[in-house]
């Protein structure tokens, strides 16, 4: 469960991601630098699955994963062994371009994973790849700025609510200010569907910011369950 936004600016773009998780889930490891096929990359790690929900590399490629909760998503037998969706992003960070990342993704078997949406961003290009658990589809030329959301209460229910907040803030503030306010937004009467989400069993556990310019990519991370903040460059 996540809320993701992408805002372009004069020298690149900023991507922000609120990660919503169960309160009893093991905390993630803060972002650290790694090398993938010779490229420098940075990503946090989910100890439970060993993968990640977000990563960036020194080619300015950023990937972020959202679980997919939709009536059309395929539900498979629980007896089939699945791979954590967190395993999808790390190999993509060895790509120098969006095209290379998509080529790597085409070699991934969707049957191994629960349904997902993957957002890829590089320079002015945003691509979304959706999987229903059987096959994956690529959706290109998404507009800027843009926001996405997933929720176990249903993506089709929660995403329009959160996106309406984003679009309203964009009419009142400059894009980067609107984005920062968006990822801290909460309806006191409906915290369960808010961007800064709280339920009895789950909440927004972290916020990740990726700043990508023509010359550098940096990721900052805030653990909202045990407040701390650091920045790592790819």
Residue frames as a rotation matrix with the C-alpha (Angstrom) as fourth column:
UNK 1
0.588 0.809 0.000 0.00
0.809 -0.588 0.000 0.00
0.000 0.000 -1.000 0.00
UNK 2
-0.506 -0.822 -0.263 1.51
0.768 -0.568 0.298 3.31
-0.394 -0.052 0.918 -1.08
UNK 3
0.828 0.545 -0.132 0.88
0.387 -0.725 -0.570 6.83
-0.406 0.421 -0.811 -2.26
UNK 4
-0.250 -0.934 0.256 3.29
0.803 -0.052 0.593 8.08
-0.541 0.354 0.763 -4.94
UNK 5
0.858 0.451 -0.247 3.60
0.222 -0.758 -0.613 11.44
-0.463 0.471 -0.751 -6.69
UNK 6
-0.162 -0.884 0.439 5.93
0.937 0.002 0.349 12.76
-0.309 0.468 0.828 -9.38
UNK 7
0.829 0.367 -0.422 6.52
0.269 -0.923 -0.274 16.46
-0.490 0.114 -0.864 -9.94
UNK 8
0.238 -0.771 0.590 8.86
0.929 0.005 -0.369 17.80
0.282 0.636 0.718 -12.67
UNK 9
0.714 -0.070 -0.697 10.92
0.224 -0.920 0.322 20.95
-0.664 -0.386 -0.641 -12.17
UNK 10
0.789 -0.326 -0.521 13.48
-0.591 -0.634 -0.499 22.96
-0.167 0.702 -0.693 -14.11
UNK 11
-0.151 -0.975 -0.165 16.41
-0.986 0.160 -0.042 20.61
0.067 0.157 -0.985 -13.50
UNK 12
-0.914 -0.170 -0.369 14.67
-0.185 0.983 0.003 17.24
0.362 0.071 -0.929 -13.18
UNK 13
0.125 0.988 -0.090 11.91
-0.286 0.123 0.950 15.83
0.950 -0.093 0.298 -11.00
UNK 14
-0.722 -0.218 0.657 10.97
-0.690 0.151 -0.708 14.92
0.055 -0.964 -0.259 -7.43
UNK 15
-0.063 0.676 -0.734 9.26
-0.129 0.724 0.677 11.66
0.990 0.137 0.041 -6.58
UNK 16
-0.573 -0.036 0.819 7.71
-0.813 -0.097 -0.574 11.14
0.100 -0.995 0.026 -3.16
UNK 17
-0.187 0.474 -0.861 6.36
-0.120 0.859 0.499 7.89
0.975 0.196 -0.104 -1.74
UNK 18
-0.150 0.256 0.955 4.37
-0.988 -0.011 -0.152 7.24
-0.028 -0.967 0.255 1.44
UNK 19
-0.614 -0.067 -0.787 4.58
-0.215 0.973 0.084 3.58
0.760 0.220 -0.612 2.35
UNK 20
0.118 0.744 0.658 1.56
-0.979 -0.026 0.204 2.18
0.169 -0.668 0.725 4.20
UNK 21
-0.453 -0.319 -0.833 2.05
-0.225 0.945 -0.239 -1.09
0.863 0.079 -0.500 6.06
UNK 22
0.609 0.593 -0.527 0.74
0.301 0.442 0.845 -3.19
0.734 -0.673 0.091 8.91
UNK 23
0.585 -0.350 0.732 1.88
-0.702 -0.670 0.241 -1.86
0.406 -0.655 -0.637 12.28
UNK 24
0.690 -0.320 0.650 3.27
-0.343 0.646 0.682 -5.27
-0.638 -0.693 0.336 13.23
UNK 25
0.908 -0.403 0.112 5.46
0.293 0.422 -0.858 -5.59
0.298 0.812 0.502 10.13
UNK 26
0.274 -0.899 -0.341 9.22
0.839 0.050 0.542 -5.61
-0.471 -0.434 0.768 10.65
UNK 27
0.662 -0.036 -0.749 10.62
-0.157 -0.983 -0.091 -2.09
-0.733 0.178 -0.656 10.00
UNK 28
0.901 -0.342 0.266 12.50
0.346 0.200 -0.917 -1.58
0.261 0.918 0.299 6.74
UNK 29
0.072 -0.949 -0.308 16.23
0.832 -0.113 0.543 -0.96
-0.550 -0.296 0.781 6.56
UNK 30
0.537 0.122 -0.835 17.00
-0.093 -0.975 -0.202 2.64
-0.838 0.186 -0.513 5.60
UNK 31
0.994 -0.104 -0.017 18.32
-0.010 0.069 -0.998 3.28
0.105 0.992 0.067 2.06
UNK 32
0.296 -0.955 0.027 21.93
-0.165 -0.023 0.986 2.41
-0.941 -0.296 -0.165 1.37
UNK 33
0.253 -0.254 -0.933 24.09
-0.944 -0.274 -0.182 2.40
-0.209 0.928 -0.309 -1.79
UNK 34
0.309 -0.166 0.936 24.55
0.104 0.985 0.140 -0.77
-0.945 0.054 0.322 -3.84
UNK 35
-0.521 -0.425 -0.740 25.94
-0.728 -0.231 0.645 -1.69
-0.445 0.875 -0.188 -7.25
UNK 36
0.341 0.662 0.668 23.75
0.033 0.701 -0.712 -3.42
-0.940 0.265 0.217 -9.83
UNK 37
0.579 -0.186 0.794 25.48
0.789 0.372 -0.488 -4.51
-0.205 0.909 0.362 -13.03
UNK 38
-0.378 -0.882 0.282 28.08
0.912 -0.406 -0.049 -1.79
0.158 0.239 0.958 -12.58
UNK 39
-0.072 0.416 0.906 25.59
0.146 -0.895 0.422 0.99
0.987 0.163 0.004 -11.91
UNK 40
-0.977 -0.183 -0.108 25.43
0.146 -0.212 -0.966 2.84
0.154 -0.960 0.234 -8.61
UNK 41
-0.119 0.991 0.054 22.00
0.109 -0.041 0.993 2.59
0.987 0.124 -0.103 -7.02
UNK 42
-0.932 -0.068 0.355 20.28
-0.334 -0.216 -0.918 3.29
0.139 -0.974 0.179 -3.72
UNK 43
-0.076 0.935 -0.347 17.31
-0.270 0.316 0.910 1.51
0.960 0.162 0.228 -2.13
UNK 44
-0.203 0.116 0.972 15.75
-0.972 0.092 -0.214 0.62
-0.114 -0.989 0.094 1.23
UNK 45
-0.720 -0.081 -0.689 15.24
-0.255 0.954 0.155 -3.06
0.645 0.288 -0.708 2.06
UNK 46
0.356 0.849 0.391 12.18
-0.872 0.150 0.466 -4.84
0.337 -0.507 0.793 3.43
UNK 47
-0.589 -0.701 0.401 13.67
-0.801 0.573 -0.175 -7.53
-0.107 -0.425 -0.899 5.73
UNK 48
0.075 0.713 0.697 10.53
-0.480 0.639 -0.602 -9.66
-0.874 -0.289 0.390 5.47
UNK 49
0.908 0.336 0.251 10.76
0.054 0.500 -0.865 -10.26
-0.416 0.798 0.435 1.72
UNK 50
0.071 -0.984 0.161 14.35
0.599 0.171 0.782 -9.20
-0.798 0.041 0.602 1.13
UNK 51
-0.164 -0.072 0.984 13.36
0.952 -0.272 0.139 -6.79
0.258 0.960 0.113 -1.65
UNK 52
-0.810 -0.110 -0.575 12.28
0.304 -0.919 -0.252 -3.18
-0.501 -0.380 0.778 -1.93
UNK 53
0.276 0.945 0.176 9.39
0.806 -0.128 -0.578 -0.98
-0.524 0.301 -0.797 -2.96
UNK 54
0.994 0.021 -0.109 11.52
-0.035 -0.873 -0.486 1.88
-0.105 0.487 -0.867 -4.32
UNK 55
0.215 -0.973 0.090 14.97
0.673 0.214 0.708 2.38
-0.708 -0.092 0.700 -5.86
UNK 56
0.950 -0.014 -0.313 16.99
-0.210 -0.771 -0.601 4.82
-0.233 0.637 -0.735 -7.93
UNK 57
0.421 -0.859 0.289 20.24
0.827 0.495 0.265 4.64
-0.371 0.128 0.920 -9.89
UNK 58
-0.191 -0.655 -0.731 22.94
0.276 -0.750 0.601 6.96
-0.942 -0.087 0.325 -11.20
UNK 59
-0.829 0.024 0.558 21.30
0.554 -0.096 0.827 7.07
0.073 0.995 0.067 -14.65
UNK 60
-0.842 0.539 0.023 18.42
-0.530 -0.819 -0.218 9.00
-0.099 -0.195 0.976 -13.10
UNK 61
-0.344 0.730 -0.591 16.09
-0.195 0.560 0.805 6.00
0.919 0.392 -0.050 -13.31
UNK 62
-0.747 0.213 0.630 13.63
-0.648 -0.023 -0.761 5.66
-0.147 -0.977 0.155 -10.42
UNK 63
-0.460 0.614 -0.641 11.32
-0.059 0.699 0.713 2.69
0.886 0.366 -0.285 -9.87
UNK 64
-0.762 0.298 0.575 8.53
-0.627 -0.113 -0.771 2.42
-0.164 -0.948 0.273 -7.31
UNK 65
-0.798 0.408 -0.444 6.14
0.156 0.850 0.503 -0.45
0.582 0.332 -0.742 -6.72
UNK 66
-0.458 0.743 0.488 2.50
-0.886 -0.335 -0.321 -0.37
-0.075 -0.579 0.812 -5.64
UNK 67
-0.833 0.337 0.439 0.47
0.238 0.935 -0.264 -3.42
-0.499 -0.116 -0.859 -4.70
UNK 68
-0.780 0.604 -0.165 -2.61
-0.446 -0.350 0.823 -3.78
0.439 0.716 0.543 -6.88
UNK 69
-0.763 0.639 0.100 -6.01
0.259 0.443 -0.858 -4.16
-0.593 -0.629 -0.503 -5.26
UNK 70
-0.548 0.568 -0.614 -8.61
-0.820 -0.509 0.261 -4.38
-0.164 0.647 0.745 -8.01
UNK 71
0.323 0.766 0.555 -11.61
-0.549 0.630 -0.550 -6.61
-0.771 -0.128 0.624 -8.80
UNK 72
0.866 0.028 -0.500 -10.01
-0.480 0.332 -0.812 -7.50
0.143 0.943 0.301 -12.14
UNK 73
-0.161 -0.980 0.114 -6.74
-0.972 0.137 -0.188 -8.59
0.169 -0.141 -0.975 -10.52
UNK 74
0.218 0.212 -0.953 -6.29
-0.331 0.934 0.132 -12.34
0.918 0.287 0.274 -10.67
UNK 75
0.239 -0.117 0.964 -6.55
-0.955 0.151 0.255 -14.33
-0.176 -0.982 -0.076 -7.45
UNK 76
-0.052 -0.356 -0.933 -4.50
-0.554 0.788 -0.270 -17.52
0.831 0.503 -0.238 -7.59
UNK 77
0.742 0.319 -0.590 -4.51
0.190 0.744 0.641 -20.56
0.644 -0.587 0.491 -5.38
UNK 78
0.680 -0.472 0.561 -2.67
-0.731 -0.496 0.468 -20.04
0.057 -0.728 -0.683 -2.11
UNK 79
0.774 -0.403 0.489 -0.91
0.174 0.877 0.448 -23.38
-0.609 -0.261 0.749 -2.67
UNK 80
0.674 -0.557 0.486 1.23
0.571 -0.026 -0.821 -21.86
0.470 0.830 0.300 -5.43
UNK 81
0.133 -0.721 -0.680 4.58
0.856 -0.262 0.446 -20.56
-0.500 -0.641 0.582 -4.24
UNK 82
0.874 0.203 0.441 4.98
0.404 -0.808 -0.429 -16.85
0.269 0.553 -0.788 -4.89
UNK 83
-0.298 -0.955 -0.009 7.99
0.898 -0.277 -0.342 -14.57
0.324 -0.110 0.939 -5.03
UNK 84
0.052 0.270 -0.962 7.89
0.670 -0.723 -0.167 -11.32
-0.740 -0.636 -0.218 -3.08
UNK 85
0.786 0.292 0.546 7.00
0.607 -0.532 -0.590 -8.36
0.118 0.795 -0.595 -5.30
UNK 86
0.797 -0.538 -0.275 9.95
-0.280 -0.732 0.621 -6.62
-0.535 -0.418 -0.734 -3.68
UNK 87
-0.009 -0.826 0.563 12.22
0.397 0.514 0.761 -8.70
-0.918 0.231 0.323 -5.92
UNK 88
0.632 0.354 0.689 11.02
0.753 -0.073 -0.654 -6.86
-0.181 0.932 -0.313 -9.03
UNK 89
0.994 -0.095 -0.062 12.87
-0.105 -0.979 -0.175 -3.56
-0.044 0.180 -0.983 -8.63
UNK 90
0.440 -0.898 -0.007 16.53
-0.194 -0.103 0.976 -4.41
-0.877 -0.428 -0.219 -7.76
UNK 91
-0.116 -0.552 0.826 17.46
0.747 0.500 0.438 -5.96
-0.655 0.668 0.354 -11.14
UNK 92
0.651 0.443 0.616 15.93
0.749 -0.506 -0.428 -2.98
0.122 0.740 -0.661 -12.98
UNK 93
0.886 -0.306 -0.349 18.43
-0.100 -0.860 0.500 -0.64
-0.453 -0.408 -0.792 -11.32
UNK 94
-0.115 -0.933 0.342 21.16
0.390 0.274 0.879 -2.02
-0.913 0.235 0.333 -13.56
UNK 95
0.322 0.346 0.881 19.49
0.943 -0.038 -0.330 -0.32
-0.081 0.937 -0.339 -16.54
UNK 96
-0.738 -0.631 -0.240 20.90
0.574 -0.774 0.268 2.83
-0.355 0.060 0.933 -18.14
UNK 97
-0.880 0.468 -0.082 17.60
-0.429 -0.708 0.561 3.83
0.204 0.529 0.824 -19.71
UNK 98
-0.126 0.940 0.317 13.86
-0.801 0.092 -0.591 3.40
-0.585 -0.328 0.742 -19.52
UNK 99
0.433 0.280 -0.857 14.03
-0.835 0.483 -0.264 1.14
0.341 0.830 0.442 -22.56
UNK 100
-0.493 -0.696 -0.522 16.57
-0.377 0.711 -0.593 -1.15
0.784 -0.096 -0.613 -20.94
UNK 101
-0.805 0.255 0.535 14.51
-0.516 0.142 -0.845 -1.31
-0.291 -0.957 0.018 -17.75
UNK 102
0.246 0.963 -0.110 11.41
-0.876 0.172 -0.451 -2.30
-0.416 0.208 0.885 -19.72
UNK 103
0.177 -0.266 -0.947 13.40
-0.672 0.671 -0.314 -4.95
0.719 0.692 -0.060 -21.59
UNK 104
-0.873 -0.488 0.007 14.50
-0.308 0.539 -0.784 -6.43
0.379 -0.686 -0.621 -18.27
UNK 105
-0.498 0.763 0.413 10.92
-0.656 -0.021 -0.754 -6.32
-0.567 -0.646 0.511 -17.04
UNK 106
0.301 0.619 -0.726 9.68
-0.941 0.315 -0.121 -8.19
0.154 0.720 0.677 -20.11
UNK 107
-0.324 -0.498 -0.804 11.79
-0.337 0.855 -0.394 -11.14
0.884 0.143 -0.445 -18.95
UNK 108
-0.872 0.102 0.479 9.96
-0.467 0.119 -0.876 -11.22
-0.146 -0.988 -0.057 -15.61
UNK 109
-0.685 0.653 -0.323 7.20
0.352 0.684 0.639 -13.83
0.638 0.324 -0.698 -15.32
UNK 110
-0.431 0.577 0.693 4.04
-0.693 -0.704 0.155 -12.12
0.577 -0.414 0.704 -13.95
UNK 111
0.447 0.656 -0.608 2.80
-0.151 0.725 0.672 -15.50
0.881 -0.209 0.424 -12.72
UNK 112
-0.285 -0.671 -0.684 5.45
0.628 0.409 -0.663 -15.43
0.724 -0.618 0.304 -10.00
UNK 113
-0.981 -0.188 -0.051 3.99
0.173 -0.724 -0.668 -12.35
0.089 -0.664 0.742 -8.33
UNK 114
-0.092 0.943 -0.320 0.78
0.809 -0.117 -0.576 -11.06
-0.581 -0.312 -0.752 -6.87
UNK 115
0.460 0.338 0.821 -0.79
0.815 -0.527 -0.239 -8.24
0.352 0.779 -0.518 -8.96
UNK 116
-0.073 -0.566 -0.821 1.17
0.715 -0.604 0.352 -4.98
-0.695 -0.562 0.449 -8.95
UNK 117
0.931 0.113 0.348 1.69
0.326 -0.688 -0.648 -1.59
0.166 0.716 -0.678 -10.53
UNK 118
0.077 -0.970 -0.230 5.22
0.868 -0.048 0.494 -0.42
-0.491 -0.237 0.838 -11.24
UNK 119
0.979 0.179 -0.092 6.04
0.126 -0.901 -0.414 3.24
-0.158 0.394 -0.905 -11.93
UNK 120
0.054 -0.978 0.200 9.27
0.954 0.110 0.280 4.03
-0.296 0.176 0.939 -13.79
UNK 121
0.955 0.204 -0.214 10.52
0.158 -0.964 -0.213 7.61
-0.249 0.169 -0.953 -14.09
UNK 122
-0.096 -0.993 0.071 13.53
0.839 -0.042 0.542 9.00
-0.535 0.111 0.837 -15.95
UNK 123
-0.965 -0.257 0.054 13.91
0.255 -0.866 0.430 12.65
-0.064 0.429 0.901 -16.91
UNK 124
-0.617 0.773 -0.148 10.52
-0.760 -0.634 -0.146 13.70
-0.206 0.022 0.978 -18.36
UNK 125
-0.336 0.469 -0.817 9.28
-0.473 0.666 0.577 10.18
0.814 0.580 -0.002 -19.07
UNK 126
-0.469 0.287 0.835 6.88
-0.762 0.346 -0.547 8.31
-0.446 -0.893 0.057 -16.79
UNK 127
-0.386 0.327 -0.863 5.84
-0.528 0.689 0.497 4.75
0.757 0.647 -0.093 -17.56
UNK 128
-0.113 0.384 0.916 3.45
-0.905 0.340 -0.254 2.55
-0.409 -0.858 0.309 -15.61
UNK 129
-0.637 -0.055 -0.769 3.48
-0.412 0.867 0.279 -1.23
0.652 0.494 -0.575 -15.90
UNK 130
-0.026 0.707 0.706 0.44
-0.984 0.105 -0.141 -3.05
-0.174 -0.699 0.694 -14.53
UNK 131
-0.797 -0.194 -0.572 0.12
-0.311 0.944 0.114 -6.76
0.518 0.269 -0.812 -13.85
UNK 132
0.208 0.930 0.304 -3.00
-0.909 0.069 0.411 -8.71
0.361 -0.362 0.859 -12.97
UNK 133
0.084 -0.269 0.959 -0.99
-0.670 0.698 0.254 -11.77
-0.738 -0.664 -0.121 -12.00
UNK 134
0.579 0.152 0.801 -1.23
0.399 0.804 -0.440 -13.28
-0.711 0.575 0.405 -15.49
UNK 135
0.116 -0.535 0.837 0.26
0.957 -0.167 -0.239 -10.69
0.267 0.829 0.492 -17.84
UNK 136
-0.158 -0.287 -0.945 1.76
0.586 -0.797 0.144 -7.22
-0.794 -0.531 0.294 -17.72
UNK 137
0.486 0.363 0.795 0.86
0.851 -0.402 -0.337 -4.12
0.197 0.841 -0.505 -19.73
UNK 138
-0.572 -0.754 -0.323 2.90
0.773 -0.627 0.093 -0.96
-0.273 -0.197 0.942 -20.35
UNK 139
0.642 0.749 0.163 1.20
0.767 -0.630 -0.123 2.46
0.011 0.204 -0.979 -20.18
UNK 140
-0.442 -0.897 0.014 3.37
0.895 -0.439 0.080 5.34
-0.065 0.048 0.997 -21.40
UNK 141
-0.654 0.058 0.754 3.09
0.308 -0.890 0.336 9.13
0.691 0.452 0.564 -21.76
UNK 142
0.214 0.685 -0.697 1.50
0.965 -0.038 0.260 9.75
0.151 -0.728 -0.669 -18.38
UNK 143
0.463 0.038 0.886 1.04
0.247 -0.965 -0.087 13.43
0.852 0.259 -0.456 -17.67
UNK 144
-0.571 -0.650 -0.502 2.95
0.748 -0.160 -0.644 15.56
0.339 -0.743 0.577 -15.15
UNK 145
-0.690 -0.496 0.527 2.49
-0.720 0.399 -0.567 16.12
0.071 -0.771 -0.633 -12.25
UNK 146
0.075 0.701 -0.709 0.83
-0.432 0.664 0.610 12.84
0.899 0.260 0.353 -11.34
UNK 147
-0.450 -0.149 0.880 -0.17
-0.886 0.195 -0.420 10.88
-0.109 -0.969 -0.220 -8.25
UNK 148
-0.129 0.368 -0.921 -0.95
-0.294 0.873 0.390 7.20
0.947 0.321 -0.005 -7.68
UNK 149
-0.341 0.026 0.940 -2.28
-0.939 0.043 -0.342 5.29
-0.050 -0.999 0.010 -4.67
UNK 150
-0.299 0.300 -0.906 -2.96
-0.120 0.930 0.347 1.74
0.947 0.212 -0.243 -3.63
UNK 151
-0.480 0.218 0.850 -4.96
-0.877 -0.136 -0.460 0.49
0.015 -0.966 0.257 -0.67
UNK 152
-0.989 0.144 -0.038 -6.29
0.147 0.985 -0.089 -2.80
0.024 -0.094 -0.995 0.59
UNK 153
-0.320 0.922 -0.221 -9.66
0.081 -0.205 -0.975 -1.01
-0.944 -0.330 -0.009 0.75
UNK 154
0.416 0.416 0.808 -9.57
0.800 0.254 -0.543 -0.92
-0.432 0.873 -0.228 -3.06
UNK 155
-0.665 -0.747 -0.031 -7.44
0.614 -0.570 0.546 1.17
-0.425 0.343 0.837 -5.41
UNK 156
-0.518 0.517 0.681 -10.47
0.591 -0.360 0.722 2.35
0.618 0.777 -0.119 -7.37
UNK 157
0.602 0.743 -0.293 -12.01
0.705 -0.323 0.632 3.70
0.375 -0.587 -0.718 -4.17
UNK 158
0.505 -0.448 -0.737 -8.98
0.611 -0.418 0.672 5.30
-0.610 -0.790 0.062 -2.48
UNK 159
-0.453 -0.814 0.363 -6.92
0.843 -0.259 0.471 6.57
-0.289 0.519 0.804 -5.44
UNK 160
-0.068 0.445 0.893 -9.52
0.650 -0.659 0.378 9.11
0.757 0.606 -0.244 -6.71
UNK 161
0.870 0.393 -0.298 -9.93
0.469 -0.472 0.747 10.50
0.153 -0.789 -0.595 -3.17
UNK 162
0.283 -0.852 -0.441 -6.22
0.574 -0.218 0.789 11.05
-0.768 -0.476 0.428 -2.71
UNK 163
-0.482 -0.475 0.736 -5.68
0.876 -0.242 0.417 12.29
-0.020 0.846 0.533 -6.25
UNK 164
0.440 0.711 0.549 -8.40
0.656 -0.672 0.344 14.92
0.613 0.209 -0.762 -5.78
UNK 165
0.802 -0.253 -0.542 -6.41
0.374 -0.495 0.784 16.30
-0.466 -0.831 -0.302 -2.83
UNK 166
-0.219 -0.960 0.175 -3.27
0.709 -0.034 0.705 16.44
-0.670 0.278 0.688 -4.98
UNK 167
-0.314 0.149 0.938 -5.02
0.865 -0.362 0.347 18.25
0.392 0.920 -0.016 -7.81
UNK 168
0.777 0.626 0.071 -6.64
0.519 -0.701 0.489 20.74
0.356 -0.343 -0.869 -5.42
UNK 169
0.534 -0.660 -0.528 -3.30
0.418 -0.337 0.844 21.53
-0.735 -0.671 0.096 -3.77
UNK 170
-0.387 -0.702 0.598 -1.72
0.865 -0.052 0.499 22.09
-0.319 0.710 0.627 -7.20
UNK 171
0.190 0.534 0.824 -4.23
0.741 -0.628 0.237 24.89
0.644 0.565 -0.515 -7.86
UNK 172
0.961 0.275 -0.013 -3.23
0.197 -0.657 0.728 26.66
0.191 -0.702 -0.686 -4.63
UNK 173
0.564 -0.825 -0.026 0.54
-0.220 -0.181 0.958 26.22
-0.796 -0.535 -0.284 -4.42
UNK 174
0.076 -0.632 -0.771 3.60
-0.993 0.021 -0.115 25.76
0.089 0.775 -0.626 -6.59
UNK 175
0.496 0.275 -0.824 4.08
-0.463 0.886 0.017 22.12
0.735 0.373 0.567 -7.59
UNK 176
-0.391 -0.733 -0.557 6.82
0.129 0.555 -0.822 21.18
0.911 -0.393 -0.123 -5.12
UNK 177
-0.827 0.181 0.532 5.02
-0.558 -0.382 -0.737 22.80
0.070 -0.906 0.417 -2.18
UNK 178
0.216 0.969 -0.116 1.78
-0.962 0.232 0.148 21.10
0.170 0.080 0.982 -3.19
UNK 179
0.228 -0.205 -0.952 3.58
-0.190 0.949 -0.250 17.76
0.955 0.238 0.178 -3.34
UNK 180
-0.804 -0.590 -0.079 5.08
-0.004 0.139 -0.990 18.18
0.595 -0.796 -0.114 0.14
UNK 181
-0.563 0.681 0.469 1.69
-0.813 -0.352 -0.464 19.13
-0.151 -0.643 0.751 1.61
UNK 182
0.273 0.692 -0.668 0.00
-0.798 0.551 0.245 16.24
0.538 0.466 0.703 -0.20
UNK 183
-0.071 -0.380 -0.922 2.19
0.065 0.921 -0.384 13.61
0.995 -0.087 -0.041 1.43
UNK 184
-0.971 -0.199 -0.130 1.33
0.144 -0.060 -0.988 15.01
0.189 -0.978 0.087 4.87
UNK 185
-0.496 0.850 0.178 -2.38
-0.730 -0.519 0.444 15.35
0.470 0.090 0.878 4.26
UNK 186
-0.900 0.295 -0.322 -4.88
0.402 0.847 -0.347 13.69
0.171 -0.442 -0.881 6.58
UNK 187
-0.170 0.917 0.360 -8.65
-0.329 -0.397 0.857 13.95
0.929 0.028 0.369 6.90
UNK 188
-0.753 -0.151 0.640 -9.37
-0.653 0.059 -0.755 13.87
0.076 -0.987 -0.143 10.66
UNK 189
0.135 0.915 0.381 -12.70
-0.854 0.302 -0.423 12.16
-0.502 -0.268 0.822 10.01
UNK 190
0.978 0.200 -0.060 -11.26
-0.199 0.807 -0.556 9.61
-0.063 0.555 0.829 7.53
UNK 191
0.200 -0.977 0.070 -7.67
-0.856 -0.139 0.499 8.77
-0.478 -0.160 -0.864 8.50
UNK 192
0.141 -0.102 0.985 -8.14
0.067 0.993 0.094 5.28
-0.988 0.053 0.146 7.02
UNK 193
0.582 0.100 0.807 -8.23
0.784 0.195 -0.590 6.63
-0.217 0.976 0.036 3.44
UNK 194
0.889 -0.259 -0.376 -5.95
-0.239 -0.966 0.102 9.64
-0.390 -0.001 -0.921 3.92
UNK 195
0.613 -0.764 -0.203 -2.56
-0.249 0.057 -0.967 10.09
0.750 0.643 -0.155 2.28
UNK 196
-0.651 -0.666 0.364 -1.02
-0.570 0.111 -0.814 10.08
0.502 -0.737 -0.452 5.75
UNK 197
0.132 0.842 -0.523 -3.00
-0.397 0.528 0.751 6.99
0.908 0.108 0.404 6.62
UNK 198
-0.817 -0.305 0.489 -3.90
-0.569 0.300 -0.765 5.49
0.087 -0.904 -0.419 10.00
UNK 199
0.299 0.862 -0.409 -6.00
-0.481 0.507 0.716 2.43
0.824 -0.018 0.566 10.83
UNK 200
0.717 -0.014 0.696 -6.01
-0.666 0.281 0.691 0.17
-0.205 -0.960 0.192 13.86
UNK 201
0.737 -0.387 0.555 -3.96
0.304 0.922 0.240 -2.42
-0.604 -0.008 0.797 11.97
UNK 202
0.076 -0.694 0.716 -1.92
0.996 0.027 -0.080 -0.26
0.036 0.719 0.694 9.55
UNK 203
0.727 0.108 -0.678 -0.51
0.205 -0.977 0.063 3.20
-0.656 -0.185 -0.732 9.00
UNK 204
0.829 -0.547 0.116 1.93
-0.086 -0.331 -0.940 5.21
0.552 0.769 -0.322 6.91
UNK 205
0.821 -0.515 -0.246 5.26
0.502 0.446 0.741 3.87
-0.272 -0.732 0.625 8.18
UNK 206
-0.221 -0.952 -0.210 7.73
0.601 -0.302 0.739 5.83
-0.768 0.037 0.640 6.06
UNK 207
0.895 0.372 -0.246 8.18
0.048 -0.629 -0.776 8.60
-0.443 0.682 -0.581 3.52
UNK 208
-0.061 -0.921 0.384 10.81
0.723 0.224 0.654 8.45
-0.688 0.317 0.652 0.77
UNK 209
0.790 0.222 -0.572 11.86
-0.161 -0.825 -0.542 11.38
-0.592 0.520 -0.615 -1.41
UNK 210
0.043 -0.770 0.636 13.93
0.848 0.364 0.384 11.03
-0.528 0.524 0.669 -4.58
UNK 211
0.640 0.034 -0.768 15.39
-0.237 -0.941 -0.240 14.18
-0.731 0.336 -0.594 -6.13
UNK 212
0.136 -0.555 0.821 16.72
0.816 0.532 0.224 13.60
-0.562 0.639 0.525 -9.63
UNK 213
0.548 -0.068 -0.834 18.53
-0.369 -0.914 -0.168 16.26
-0.751 0.399 -0.526 -11.63
UNK 214
0.877 -0.251 -0.410 20.63
-0.370 0.191 -0.909 16.11
0.306 0.949 0.075 -14.77
UNK 215
0.006 -1.000 -0.002 23.74
-0.636 -0.003 -0.772 15.55
0.772 0.006 -0.636 -12.65
UNK 216
-0.907 -0.385 0.173 22.68
-0.355 0.473 -0.807 13.64
0.229 -0.793 -0.565 -9.55
UNK 217
0.152 0.929 -0.338 20.10
-0.157 0.360 0.920 11.47
0.976 -0.087 0.201 -7.84
UNK 218
-0.868 -0.409 0.283 19.58
-0.319 0.020 -0.948 11.55
0.382 -0.913 -0.147 -4.07
UNK 219
0.042 0.872 -0.487 17.16
0.225 0.467 0.855 9.63
0.974 -0.145 -0.177 -1.87
UNK 220
-0.759 -0.169 0.629 16.05
-0.548 -0.355 -0.757 10.80
0.351 -0.919 0.176 1.57
UNK 221
-0.244 0.583 -0.775 14.08
0.252 0.810 0.530 8.60
0.936 -0.066 -0.345 3.92
UNK 222
-0.522 0.165 0.837 11.95
-0.779 -0.492 -0.388 9.24
0.348 -0.855 0.386 6.97
UNK 223
-0.652 0.304 -0.695 10.94
0.415 0.910 0.008 6.38
0.635 -0.283 -0.719 9.23
UNK 224
-0.221 0.666 0.712 7.65
-0.501 -0.704 0.503 7.62
0.837 -0.246 0.490 10.68
UNK 225
0.723 0.450 -0.524 7.53
0.157 0.632 0.759 4.84
0.672 -0.631 0.387 13.26
UNK 226
0.488 -0.669 -0.562 10.97
0.750 -0.009 0.661 5.74
-0.447 -0.744 0.497 14.69
UNK 227
0.993 0.115 0.004 11.66
0.096 -0.806 -0.584 9.23
-0.063 0.580 -0.812 13.32
UNK 228
0.016 -0.992 -0.126 15.03
0.222 -0.119 0.968 9.64
-0.975 -0.043 0.218 11.64
UNK 229
0.945 0.310 -0.104 16.10
-0.003 -0.308 -0.951 11.10
-0.327 0.899 -0.290 8.36
UNK 230
-0.070 -0.997 0.022 19.07
0.070 0.017 0.997 10.57
-0.995 0.071 0.069 6.09
UNK 231
0.755 0.244 -0.609 20.08
-0.543 -0.289 -0.788 11.18
-0.368 0.926 -0.085 2.50
UNK 232
-0.028 -0.737 0.675 21.96
0.196 0.658 0.727 8.84
-0.980 0.153 0.126 0.20
UNK 233
0.189 0.026 -0.982 23.14
-0.840 -0.513 -0.175 9.56
-0.508 0.858 -0.075 -3.34
UNK 234
0.825 0.095 0.558 23.13
0.177 0.893 -0.413 7.05
-0.537 0.439 0.720 -6.17
